[in-house]
Amino acid sequence: MTMNQEPAQGGRAFHQDLVAAAPVIWLCASMFLSLRGLWQSGWAVFGIELPAGVMGYIYASQAAGLVQVLLGLYVLGLAWRRSPRFPFWFTLWAGLAILADIGFSLATLFIGAFTPTWSPWLIAAVSVAISVWTIVLVRRPHPATAMTATAPAVPAGPVPAGVLVLNAVLGLILGGAAGLGIGLLAGSVIVDWLDVSCFEGGCGYAAAAIGLLGLILGAIGGPIFAVLRTRRGRRA
């Protein structure tokens, strides 16, 4: 009986851990999509004259994406430290993301340059549904926390390989995204400071090259930092 029950218990524990990690996974995915949107919208408005309504929409979406990334980094830091403030700040971050999804979808109805299609509404609906689901998860107490006080102390062992791989992948994504964002910001400042000519897009290519360098450095340093931080946290 015990041997037959152990796999089921392990499966339930893995499912519980996966559900508990869903808010952080969604946080990382949303931040990556926001950085991708910032990159694409930056190139879209570079050297192109667009209607005033479209430009306002793009600038507003860039501001919202920047807020989502910066606040997301703070929330991710709270999750990394297992801070009790994580549920509140994640709920705030997800609530702002829901408002942005709904607001920008509605804005397309009042800007004549946009052609109404169903695909943005479908994407917004999926994003809102996931955000609401993850809010429910973080506001609900995890079953493992109820047993922490009564569970016997277990000496810390080696970090499972799966945990290291997962954290390394998250470090790769977040490190690359952060490096790209910092590189693009630094590239724009350096291009303006050095007064690089924009003839045939030269200044844009220079800023993009610095952003690509930041992406590479972040993608290398992110997994290394994540693995070292995981091992040190396990020992602690």
ChimeraX commands (.cxc) that place a marker at each C-alpha (Angstrom):
marker #1 position 0.00,0.00,0.00 radius 0.5
marker #1 position 2.80,2.38,0.87 radius 0.5
marker #1 position 4.66,1.68,-2.34 radius 0.5
marker #1 position 1.52,2.28,-4.37 radius 0.5
marker #1 position 0.79,5.57,-2.63 radius 0.5
marker #1 position 4.25,7.12,-2.88 radius 0.5
marker #1 position 4.13,7.92,-6.61 radius 0.5
marker #1 position 0.74,9.54,-6.19 radius 0.5
marker #1 position 1.98,11.64,-3.30 radius 0.5
marker #1 position 5.03,12.65,-5.29 radius 0.5
marker #1 position 2.81,13.57,-8.23 radius 0.5
marker #1 position 0.59,15.70,-6.00 radius 0.5
marker #1 position 3.62,17.41,-4.47 radius 0.5
marker #1 position 5.02,18.19,-7.93 radius 0.5
marker #1 position 1.64,19.54,-9.03 radius 0.5
marker #1 position 1.43,21.74,-5.93 radius 0.5
marker #1 position 4.94,23.07,-6.51 radius 0.5
marker #1 position 4.15,23.77,-10.16 radius 0.5
marker #1 position 0.97,25.65,-9.24 radius 0.5
marker #1 position 2.85,27.59,-6.57 radius 0.5
marker #1 position 5.47,28.60,-9.15 radius 0.5
marker #1 position 2.84,29.67,-11.73 radius 0.5
marker #1 position 2.71,33.34,-10.59 radius 0.5
marker #1 position 6.49,33.71,-10.88 radius 0.5
marker #1 position 6.48,31.97,-14.28 radius 0.5
marker #1 position 3.74,34.31,-15.49 radius 0.5
marker #1 position 5.63,37.29,-14.07 radius 0.5
marker #1 position 8.78,36.34,-16.00 radius 0.5
marker #1 position 6.85,35.62,-19.21 radius 0.5
marker #1 position 5.00,38.95,-19.03 radius 0.5
marker #1 position 8.21,40.87,-18.42 radius 0.5
marker #1 position 9.82,39.17,-21.41 radius 0.5
marker #1 position 6.83,40.02,-23.62 radius 0.5
marker #1 position 6.91,43.62,-22.38 radius 0.5
marker #1 position 10.59,43.94,-23.27 radius 0.5
marker #1 position 9.87,42.43,-26.67 radius 0.5
marker #1 position 7.08,44.97,-27.18 radius 0.5
marker #1 position 9.38,47.82,-26.16 radius 0.5
marker #1 position 11.96,46.64,-28.67 radius 0.5
marker #1 position 9.46,46.30,-31.52 radius 0.5
marker #1 position 7.67,49.58,-30.83 radius 0.5
marker #1 position 10.99,51.39,-30.57 radius 0.5
marker #1 position 11.94,50.27,-34.06 radius 0.5
marker #1 position 8.41,50.95,-35.36 radius 0.5
marker #1 position 8.53,54.66,-34.54 radius 0.5
marker #1 position 12.17,55.16,-35.54 radius 0.5
marker #1 position 12.28,57.59,-38.45 radius 0.5
marker #1 position 8.62,57.08,-39.39 radius 0.5
marker #1 position 5.86,59.67,-39.34 radius 0.5
marker #1 position 2.67,58.21,-37.86 radius 0.5
marker #1 position -0.73,59.76,-37.04 radius 0.5
marker #1 position -0.91,61.53,-33.71 radius 0.5
marker #1 position -3.33,59.00,-32.26 radius 0.5
marker #1 position -1.08,56.09,-33.17 radius 0.5
marker #1 position 2.00,57.80,-31.75 radius 0.5
marker #1 position 0.17,58.51,-28.50 radius 0.5
marker #1 position -0.92,54.88,-28.32 radius 0.5
marker #1 position 2.64,53.66,-28.88 radius 0.5
marker #1 position 4.14,56.02,-26.31 radius 0.5
marker #1 position 1.49,55.06,-23.75 radius 0.5
marker #1 position 2.11,51.36,-24.37 radius 0.5
marker #1 position 5.86,51.91,-23.99 radius 0.5
marker #1 position 5.33,53.69,-20.67 radius 0.5
marker #1 position 3.05,50.90,-19.46 radius 0.5
marker #1 position 5.55,48.25,-20.57 radius 0.5
marker #1 position 8.39,50.02,-18.77 radius 0.5
marker #1 position 6.35,50.23,-15.56 radius 0.5
marker #1 position 5.45,46.57,-15.85 radius 0.5
marker #1 position 9.10,45.56,-16.27 radius 0.5
marker #1 position 10.47,47.74,-13.46 radius 0.5
marker #1 position 7.73,46.82,-11.00 radius 0.5
marker #1 position 8.02,43.19,-12.11 radius 0.5
marker #1 position 11.71,43.17,-11.27 radius 0.5
marker #1 position 10.90,44.39,-7.76 radius 0.5
marker #1 position 8.19,41.75,-7.34 radius 0.5
marker #1 position 10.54,39.09,-8.65 radius 0.5
marker #1 position 13.08,40.13,-6.03 radius 0.5
marker #1 position 10.43,39.70,-3.33 radius 0.5
marker #1 position 9.65,36.22,-4.65 radius 0.5
marker #1 position 13.36,35.36,-4.69 radius 0.5
marker #1 position 13.66,36.33,-1.00 radius 0.5
marker #1 position 10.32,34.67,-0.17 radius 0.5
marker #1 position 9.13,37.95,1.29 radius 0.5
marker #1 position 5.67,38.04,2.93 radius 0.5
marker #1 position 5.01,41.21,0.91 radius 0.5
marker #1 position 5.07,39.26,-2.35 radius 0.5
marker #1 position 1.28,38.54,-2.51 radius 0.5
marker #1 position 0.40,42.23,-2.14 radius 0.5
marker #1 position 2.89,43.53,-4.70 radius 0.5
marker #1 position 2.18,40.72,-7.16 radius 0.5
marker #1 position -1.55,41.51,-6.91 radius 0.5
marker #1 position -0.76,45.17,-7.60 radius 0.5
marker #1 position 1.46,44.25,-10.56 radius 0.5
marker #1 position -1.12,41.86,-12.02 radius 0.5
marker #1 position -3.93,44.39,-11.47 radius 0.5
marker #1 position -2.01,47.03,-13.43 radius 0.5
marker #1 position -1.37,44.47,-16.17 radius 0.5
marker #1 position -5.11,43.72,-16.36 radius 0.5
marker #1 position -5.95,47.43,-16.60 radius 0.5
marker #1 position -3.36,47.86,-19.35 radius 0.5
marker #1 position -4.69,44.89,-21.35 radius 0.5
marker #1 position -8.27,46.12,-21.17 radius 0.5
marker #1 position -7.42,49.80,-21.63 radius 0.5
marker #1 position -5.24,49.39,-24.71 radius 0.5
marker #1 position -7.74,47.01,-26.29 radius 0.5
marker #1 position -10.50,49.58,-25.82 radius 0.5
marker #1 position -8.27,52.38,-27.09 radius 0.5
marker #1 position -7.97,50.71,-30.50 radius 0.5
marker #1 position -11.73,51.20,-30.97 radius 0.5
marker #1 position -11.37,54.99,-30.77 radius 0.5
marker #1 position -8.32,55.39,-33.00 radius 0.5
marker #1 position -9.34,55.48,-36.63 radius 0.5
marker #1 position -5.96,54.28,-37.90 radius 0.5
marker #1 position -6.46,50.86,-36.33 radius 0.5
marker #1 position -8.46,48.19,-38.13 radius 0.5
marker #1 position -10.64,46.29,-35.61 radius 0.5
marker #1 position -9.71,42.60,-35.45 radius 0.5
marker #1 position -10.51,39.85,-33.01 radius 0.5
marker #1 position -6.95,38.60,-32.38 radius 0.5
marker #1 position -5.85,41.43,-30.00 radius 0.5
marker #1 position -9.00,40.92,-27.97 radius 0.5
marker #1 position -8.34,37.18,-27.76 radius 0.5
marker #1 position -4.76,37.77,-26.61 radius 0.5
marker #1 position -5.94,40.33,-24.05 radius 0.5
marker #1 position -8.63,37.94,-22.77 radius 0.5
marker #1 position -6.09,35.13,-22.28 radius 0.5
marker #1 position -3.68,37.51,-20.53 radius 0.5
marker #1 position -6.40,38.81,-18.21 radius 0.5
marker #1 position -7.55,35.26,-17.41 radius 0.5
marker #1 position -4.01,34.16,-16.49 radius 0.5
marker #1 position -3.47,37.29,-14.39 radius 0.5
marker #1 position -6.71,36.71,-12.47 radius 0.5
marker #1 position -5.81,33.05,-11.93 radius 0.5
marker #1 position -2.36,33.89,-10.59 radius 0.5
marker #1 position -3.83,36.55,-8.28 radius 0.5
marker #1 position -6.09,33.87,-6.82 radius 0.5
marker #1 position -3.07,31.58,-6.36 radius 0.5
marker #1 position -0.96,34.13,-4.47 radius 0.5
marker #1 position -3.87,35.14,-2.23 radius 0.5
marker #1 position -4.53,31.51,-1.33 radius 0.5
marker #1 position -2.28,29.99,1.38 radius 0.5
marker #1 position -0.01,27.24,0.12 radius 0.5
marker #1 position -0.70,23.81,1.73 radius 0.5
marker #1 position 2.95,23.42,2.64 radius 0.5
marker #1 position 2.89,26.50,4.90 radius 0.5
marker #1 position 0.33,24.89,7.19 radius 0.5
marker #1 position 2.67,21.96,7.89 radius 0.5
marker #1 position 5.85,23.98,8.35 radius 0.5
marker #1 position 5.37,24.50,12.09 radius 0.5
marker #1 position 4.78,20.79,12.81 radius 0.5
marker #1 position 7.25,19.32,10.32 radius 0.5
marker #1 position 10.51,17.99,11.81 radius 0.5
marker #1 position 13.73,19.75,10.87 radius 0.5
marker #1 position 15.40,18.12,7.87 radius 0.5
marker #1 position 19.08,18.72,7.21 radius 0.5
marker #1 position 19.74,20.55,3.96 radius 0.5
marker #1 position 20.95,18.26,1.21 radius 0.5
marker #1 position 22.27,18.90,-2.28 radius 0.5
marker #1 position 20.14,21.03,-4.56 radius 0.5
marker #1 position 18.11,18.87,-6.97 radius 0.5
marker #1 position 19.30,19.06,-10.55 radius 0.5
marker #1 position 15.82,20.05,-11.74 radius 0.5
marker #1 position 15.80,23.09,-9.45 radius 0.5
marker #1 position 19.20,24.17,-10.73 radius 0.5
marker #1 position 18.11,23.78,-14.35 radius 0.5
marker #1 position 14.86,25.70,-13.77 radius 0.5
marker #1 position 16.63,28.55,-11.99 radius 0.5
marker #1 position 19.35,28.63,-14.66 radius 0.5
marker #1 position 16.69,28.95,-17.38 radius 0.5
marker #1 position 14.95,31.73,-15.44 radius 0.5
marker #1 position 18.32,33.40,-14.96 radius 0.5
marker #1 position 18.97,33.14,-18.70 radius 0.5
marker #1 position 15.62,34.75,-19.58 radius 0.5
marker #1 position 15.70,37.45,-16.93 radius 0.5
marker #1 position 19.41,38.17,-17.33 radius 0.5
marker #1 position 19.08,38.47,-21.08 radius 0.5
marker #1 position 15.97,40.65,-20.80 radius 0.5
marker #1 position 17.54,42.91,-18.18 radius 0.5
marker #1 position 20.78,43.13,-20.16 radius 0.5
marker #1 position 18.87,44.02,-23.30 radius 0.5
marker #1 position 16.87,46.75,-21.56 radius 0.5
marker #1 position 19.93,48.24,-19.85 radius 0.5
marker #1 position 21.95,47.96,-23.07 radius 0.5
marker #1 position 19.33,49.76,-25.15 radius 0.5
marker #1 position 19.02,52.50,-22.55 radius 0.5
marker #1 position 22.79,52.87,-22.34 radius 0.5
marker #1 position 23.06,52.73,-26.13 radius 0.5
marker #1 position 20.61,55.58,-26.62 radius 0.5
marker #1 position 22.49,57.69,-24.06 radius 0.5
marker #1 position 25.88,56.90,-25.62 radius 0.5
marker #1 position 24.64,57.61,-29.13 radius 0.5
marker #1 position 23.31,61.00,-28.05 radius 0.5
marker #1 position 26.47,61.75,-26.05 radius 0.5
marker #1 position 28.79,60.89,-28.94 radius 0.5
marker #1 position 26.48,62.61,-31.43 radius 0.5
marker #1 position 26.43,59.60,-33.75 radius 0.5
marker #1 position 24.97,60.41,-37.15 radius 0.5
marker #1 position 21.53,58.97,-37.93 radius 0.5
marker #1 position 22.25,58.87,-41.66 radius 0.5
marker #1 position 20.70,55.65,-43.03 radius 0.5
marker #1 position 19.88,54.57,-39.48 radius 0.5
marker #1 position 23.45,54.66,-38.17 radius 0.5
marker #1 position 22.53,55.82,-34.67 radius 0.5
marker #1 position 19.83,53.18,-34.42 radius 0.5
marker #1 position 22.21,50.40,-35.43 radius 0.5
marker #1 position 24.77,51.63,-32.89 radius 0.5
marker #1 position 22.20,51.63,-30.05 radius 0.5
marker #1 position 20.97,48.19,-31.14 radius 0.5
marker #1 position 24.53,46.83,-31.12 radius 0.5
marker #1 position 25.04,48.02,-27.54 radius 0.5
marker #1 position 21.69,46.49,-26.60 radius 0.5
marker #1 position 22.74,43.19,-28.19 radius 0.5
marker #1 position 25.96,43.28,-26.18 radius 0.5
marker #1 position 23.94,43.78,-23.01 radius 0.5
marker #1 position 21.71,40.86,-24.00 radius 0.5
marker #1 position 24.73,38.57,-24.41 radius 0.5
marker #1 position 26.31,39.61,-21.12 radius 0.5
marker #1 position 23.02,39.27,-19.26 radius 0.5
marker #1 position 22.33,35.86,-20.80 radius 0.5
marker #1 position 25.76,34.67,-19.60 radius 0.5
marker #1 position 25.73,36.21,-16.16 radius 0.5
marker #1 position 22.08,35.47,-15.35 radius 0.5
marker #1 position 22.33,31.66,-15.18 radius 0.5
marker #1 position 25.65,31.82,-13.29 radius 0.5
marker #1 position 24.18,34.15,-10.67 radius 0.5
marker #1 position 20.99,32.06,-10.39 radius 0.5
marker #1 position 22.87,28.79,-9.82 radius 0.5
marker #1 position 25.25,30.31,-7.26 radius 0.5
marker #1 position 22.38,32.02,-5.46 radius 0.5
marker #1 position 20.37,28.78,-5.37 radius 0.5
marker #1 position 23.22,26.79,-3.86 radius 0.5
marker #1 position 23.97,29.46,-1.27 radius 0.5
marker #1 position 20.30,29.71,-0.32 radius 0.5
marker #1 position 20.13,25.94,0.08 radius 0.5
marker #1 position 23.10,25.97,2.44 radius 0.5
marker #1 position 21.56,28.80,4.43 radius 0.5
marker link #1:1,2 radius 0.2
marker link #1:2,3 radius 0.2
marker link #1:3,4 radius 0.2
marker link #1:4,5 radius 0.2
marker link #1:5,6 radius 0.2
marker link #1:6,7 radius 0.2
marker link #1:7,8 radius 0.2
marker link #1:8,9 radius 0.2
marker link #1:9,10 radius 0.2
marker link #1:10,11 radius 0.2
marker link #1:11,12 radius 0.2
marker link #1:12,13 radius 0.2
marker link #1:13,14 radius 0.2
marker link #1:14,15 radius 0.2
marker link #1:15,16 radius 0.2
marker link #1:16,17 radius 0.2
marker link #1:17,18 radius 0.2
marker link #1:18,19 radius 0.2
marker link #1:19,20 radius 0.2
marker link #1:20,21 radius 0.2
marker link #1:21,22 radius 0.2
marker link #1:22,23 radius 0.2
marker link #1:23,24 radius 0.2
marker link #1:24,25 radius 0.2
marker link #1:25,26 radius 0.2
marker link #1:26,27 radius 0.2
marker link #1:27,28 radius 0.2
marker link #1:28,29 radius 0.2
marker link #1:29,30 radius 0.2
marker link #1:30,31 radius 0.2
marker link #1:31,32 radius 0.2
marker link #1:32,33 radius 0.2
marker link #1:33,34 radius 0.2
marker link #1:34,35 radius 0.2
marker link #1:35,36 radius 0.2
marker link #1:36,37 radius 0.2
marker link #1:37,38 radius 0.2
marker link #1:38,39 radius 0.2
marker link #1:39,40 radius 0.2
marker link #1:40,41 radius 0.2
marker link #1:41,42 radius 0.2
marker link #1:42,43 radius 0.2
marker link #1:43,44 radius 0.2
marker link #1:44,45 radius 0.2
marker link #1:45,46 radius 0.2
marker link #1:46,47 radius 0.2
marker link #1:47,48 radius 0.2
marker link #1:48,49 radius 0.2
marker link #1:49,50 radius 0.2
marker link #1:50,51 radius 0.2
marker link #1:51,52 radius 0.2
marker link #1:52,53 radius 0.2
marker link #1:53,54 radius 0.2
marker link #1:54,55 radius 0.2
marker link #1:55,56 radius 0.2
marker link #1:56,57 radius 0.2
marker link #1:57,58 radius 0.2
marker link #1:58,59 radius 0.2
marker link #1:59,60 radius 0.2
marker link #1:60,61 radius 0.2
marker link #1:61,62 radius 0.2
marker link #1:62,63 radius 0.2
marker link #1:63,64 radius 0.2
marker link #1:64,65 radius 0.2
marker link #1:65,66 radius 0.2
marker link #1:66,67 radius 0.2
marker link #1:67,68 radius 0.2
marker link #1:68,69 radius 0.2
marker link #1:69,70 radius 0.2
marker link #1:70,71 radius 0.2
marker link #1:71,72 radius 0.2
marker link #1:72,73 radius 0.2
marker link #1:73,74 radius 0.2
marker link #1:74,75 radius 0.2
marker link #1:75,76 radius 0.2
marker link #1:76,77 radius 0.2
marker link #1:77,78 radius 0.2
marker link #1:78,79 radius 0.2
marker link #1:79,80 radius 0.2
marker link #1:80,81 radius 0.2
marker link #1:81,82 radius 0.2
marker link #1:82,83 radius 0.2
marker link #1:83,84 radius 0.2
marker link #1:84,85 radius 0.2
marker link #1:85,86 radius 0.2
marker link #1:86,87 radius 0.2
marker link #1:87,88 radius 0.2
marker link #1:88,89 radius 0.2
marker link #1:89,90 radius 0.2
marker link #1:90,91 radius 0.2
marker link #1:91,92 radius 0.2
marker link #1:92,93 radius 0.2
marker link #1:93,94 radius 0.2
marker link #1:94,95 radius 0.2
marker link #1:95,96 radius 0.2
marker link #1:96,97 radius 0.2
marker link #1:97,98 radius 0.2
marker link #1:98,99 radius 0.2
marker link #1:99,100 radius 0.2
marker link #1:100,101 radius 0.2
marker link #1:101,102 radius 0.2
marker link #1:102,103 radius 0.2
marker link #1:103,104 radius 0.2
marker link #1:104,105 radius 0.2
marker link #1:105,106 radius 0.2
marker link #1:106,107 radius 0.2
marker link #1:107,108 radius 0.2
marker link #1:108,109 radius 0.2
marker link #1:109,110 radius 0.2
marker link #1:110,111 radius 0.2
marker link #1:111,112 radius 0.2
marker link #1:112,113 radius 0.2
marker link #1:113,114 radius 0.2
marker link #1:114,115 radius 0.2
marker link #1:115,116 radius 0.2
marker link #1:116,117 radius 0.2
marker link #1:117,118 radius 0.2
marker link #1:118,119 radius 0.2
marker link #1:119,120 radius 0.2
marker link #1:120,121 radius 0.2
marker link #1:121,122 radius 0.2
marker link #1:122,123 radius 0.2
marker link #1:123,124 radius 0.2
marker link #1:124,125 radius 0.2
marker link #1:125,126 radius 0.2
marker link #1:126,127 radius 0.2
marker link #1:127,128 radius 0.2
marker link #1:128,129 radius 0.2
marker link #1:129,130 radius 0.2
marker link #1:130,131 radius 0.2
marker link #1:131,132 radius 0.2
marker link #1:132,133 radius 0.2
marker link #1:133,134 radius 0.2
marker link #1:134,135 radius 0.2
marker link #1:135,136 radius 0.2
marker link #1:136,137 radius 0.2
marker link #1:137,138 radius 0.2
marker link #1:138,139 radius 0.2
marker link #1:139,140 radius 0.2
marker link #1:140,141 radius 0.2
marker link #1:141,142 radius 0.2
marker link #1:142,143 radius 0.2
marker link #1:143,144 radius 0.2
marker link #1:144,145 radius 0.2
marker link #1:145,146 radius 0.2
marker link #1:146,147 radius 0.2
marker link #1:147,148 radius 0.2
marker link #1:148,149 radius 0.2
marker link #1:149,150 radius 0.2
marker link #1:150,151 radius 0.2
marker link #1:151,152 radius 0.2
marker link #1:152,153 radius 0.2
marker link #1:153,154 radius 0.2
marker link #1:154,155 radius 0.2
marker link #1:155,156 radius 0.2
marker link #1:156,157 radius 0.2
marker link #1:157,158 radius 0.2
marker link #1:158,159 radius 0.2
marker link #1:159,160 radius 0.2
marker link #1:160,161 radius 0.2
marker link #1:161,162 radius 0.2
marker link #1:162,163 radius 0.2
marker link #1:163,164 radius 0.2
marker link #1:164,165 radius 0.2
marker link #1:165,166 radius 0.2
marker link #1:166,167 radius 0.2
marker link #1:167,168 radius 0.2
marker link #1:168,169 radius 0.2
marker link #1:169,170 radius 0.2
marker link #1:170,171 radius 0.2
marker link #1:171,172 radius 0.2
marker link #1:172,173 radius 0.2
marker link #1:173,174 radius 0.2
marker link #1:174,175 radius 0.2
marker link #1:175,176 radius 0.2
marker link #1:176,177 radius 0.2
marker link #1:177,178 radius 0.2
marker link #1:178,179 radius 0.2
marker link #1:179,180 radius 0.2
marker link #1:180,181 radius 0.2
marker link #1:181,182 radius 0.2
marker link #1:182,183 radius 0.2
marker link #1:183,184 radius 0.2
marker link #1:184,185 radius 0.2
marker link #1:185,186 radius 0.2
marker link #1:186,187 radius 0.2
marker link #1:187,188 radius 0.2
marker link #1:188,189 radius 0.2
marker link #1:189,190 radius 0.2
marker link #1:190,191 radius 0.2
marker link #1:191,192 radius 0.2
marker link #1:192,193 radius 0.2
marker link #1:193,194 radius 0.2
marker link #1:194,195 radius 0.2
marker link #1:195,196 radius 0.2
marker link #1:196,197 radius 0.2
marker link #1:197,198 radius 0.2
marker link #1:198,199 radius 0.2
marker link #1:199,200 radius 0.2
marker link #1:200,201 radius 0.2
marker link #1:201,202 radius 0.2
marker link #1:202,203 radius 0.2
marker link #1:203,204 radius 0.2
marker link #1:204,205 radius 0.2
marker link #1:205,206 radius 0.2
marker link #1:206,207 radius 0.2
marker link #1:207,208 radius 0.2
marker link #1:208,209 radius 0.2
marker link #1:209,210 radius 0.2
marker link #1:210,211 radius 0.2
marker link #1:211,212 radius 0.2
marker link #1:212,213 radius 0.2
marker link #1:213,214 radius 0.2
marker link #1:214,215 radius 0.2
marker link #1:215,216 radius 0.2
marker link #1:216,217 radius 0.2
marker link #1:217,218 radius 0.2
marker link #1:218,219 radius 0.2
marker link #1:219,220 radius 0.2
marker link #1:220,221 radius 0.2
marker link #1:221,222 radius 0.2
marker link #1:222,223 radius 0.2
marker link #1:223,224 radius 0.2
marker link #1:224,225 radius 0.2
marker link #1:225,226 radius 0.2
marker link #1:226,227 radius 0.2
marker link #1:227,228 radius 0.2
marker link #1:228,229 radius 0.2
marker link #1:229,230 radius 0.2
marker link #1:230,231 radius 0.2
marker link #1:231,232 radius 0.2
marker link #1:232,233 radius 0.2
marker link #1:233,234 radius 0.2
marker link #1:234,235 radius 0.2
marker link #1:235,236 radius 0.2
view
